[in-house]
Amino acid sequence: MDLKDVICKNKCCVSGCVDRISKRHRFPKDVSLLKEWVKNIKDQRLNTLSPQEIYSKYYVCDRNLVLEYLVPGTRRGLRRDASKKIYLEQKKLSLTLLKAIYTLHYVLKLIFLQNGISTTAVNHSYLCKTQ
C-alpha cells in the first residue's frame, strides 16, 4: 500500500477545504435537501449546476459536517437526519498545523493498512476540532 492510495481522489467542494484524507459524502438525492446543502456551502458555481450534476460530481468531506451526525465505522458514515447539517464555520487552525495533522494521519493510516488493520473504525474527529 502506497501513500498515494490513501489520498482521496475526490476533492471536497467546500471552498478553502484542504482535506484530502477524510471520508467523502455525496450530496443528498432529495432535491430540497441538496439545495439546502448548496445554500449552506455558498459557492456560486454550484448554483449554476443541475442537482444531478452536483450529486454525481461533487463531494463534501467529514471535516465540513457536524460531528454529532457522523457515524464512525459505517460505510454510509452519516446519520439519515444529517442532510441539513453542514459545518462551515471558519477553522481556527493554521494551514501549517492542518498540513502537519494530515501528514500524521496519512502515515498512521498507511501503517494501519500495511498491517491489515481496518481504518473504518478509526475516529477522525480530531481533524474537525478547532482551537
N, C-alpha and C positions, 0 to 999 in steps of 0.2 A: 504494500500500500504506500503510495507516494503522497506527499503533502498536497499536490495539485488535485488529488482525488477527494480531498476533504473540503476544498473550497466550493461553495455553491456556485453553480453556473448561472442561475437566475438572480439578477441583481434586484435588490429591494427598490421599489419605485418611489419611496418617500424621499423627497428632496433632502440632500445632505447626509443621508444614511450611508455609512461606510462599511457596515457589517457585511461580511462575505462568508460567515460560517453558521449563523443561526438558521433554524428551520424556516422555510418559506411557506406562506399560506396564500392560496388563491383568493381572489375577491369572491364574495358570496354570489351564488347563482341568481338568487332573488334580486330582481332589478331595483326595487326600492331600497334594499339594504346595500346593494352595490353603490347606488347613488349616494347613500349616506357616507360610505367609506370615501368616495371620491370627494365629497364635500369637506370631510374632515382632513383629508390629505392636502387640499388646497393647491393642487397642481393643475395649471391651465391646460397642459397638453392632454390630461385625462378627460377634461371636459369636451374635447373635440373628437373623442373616440366613441364608438358604439359599445354598449355593455358587453357584447360578445367578444369584441377585440380586447377589452380590458380583462375580462375573465380568462381568455386564452393566452394572453401575452404578459400580464403584469402580476407581480407578487409583492407581498408585504412580509417583512421578517418578524421574528419573535420580539426583537428589540422595540418594535413600534406598536406592540399590542399590550394591553393592560395585563399585568402579571396574574391577577386573580382569574383570568379567563383562559390561561394556558394550562394544558393538562400534560405534564411530562410523562414520557414512557408510552404514549399512544401514537398511533400512526396519524390520526387526524390532528392532534395537538391543540385543538381549540374546543371549548365548550360551545354547544349549539347557540347559546344566547350571547356569544361574544361578537356577533356580527356588527353591532353598532359601536363597539368599544375599541377605538384606535387611540393609542397613546402617542401624542405628537408634541409633548412639551419639549422645550429646548433641553438638551442634555448638558449637564454642567461639567462633564468630564472633558478634559482636553483631548485633542486629536492624538497627541503623543501617547497619552495614557491609554486611550482606546486601542491604538495600534499594539501597544505592549500587551494588553489583555488579550486581544485577538491572537497575537503570535503565541502566547502561552496556551491559549485554548486550542490552536492548531496542533501544537506539539503534543498536548495531552490527548487529544482526540486521535492523533496518529499513533501514539503509544498504545492506546486502548485497542484500536483496530488491529495493530500488528500482533497484539497478544490475545486476540479473539474475544475481547470484552465488548459487550454491546454498549453503544453510546446513546441509545434511545432513552435509557432510564436516567441519564445524567442530567442533573438540574442546571440549566443555563441561566438561572435568574440573576446571577451576579453580573451578567452583562447588561442588565437593564437598570441597575441601581444607580441613582445619582447621588452626588455629594451634597 
